[in-house]
Amino acid sequence: MLASGAIKEVAAAGPIGITASRMIGVTEIQQYLRNEITLARCAEAIKQATRQYAKRQLTWFRAQPYTPISPGLALPDIVELYQGARTATGSMRGFRRRGD
């Protein structure tokens, strides 16, 4: 990320809105550009934020119901299955998860 020019990109971006500032690395790079942290600390903070984001994704995926889907199933059919399950239970919480 840093080697790919992220520092130059953030520096050139100018004022950044709230949504963009939530991207991984933006806040850390801005701190580096203001000389609040070192480049090494910036890189470590970005790695840590990435790991935390990955953990949140895994937590979210684990909470989703296990729904076996055939590789040949068309997207509209998958959406219909998902919406039908939500309607039937009022939420997805009542569904069996992988390993249950």
Secondary structure, 3 states (H helix, E strand, C coil): CCCCCHHHHHHHHCCCCHHHHCCCCHHHHHHHHCCCCCHHHHHHHHHHHHHHHHHHHHHHHHHCCCCCCCCCCCHHHHHHHHHHHHHHHCCCCCCCCCCC
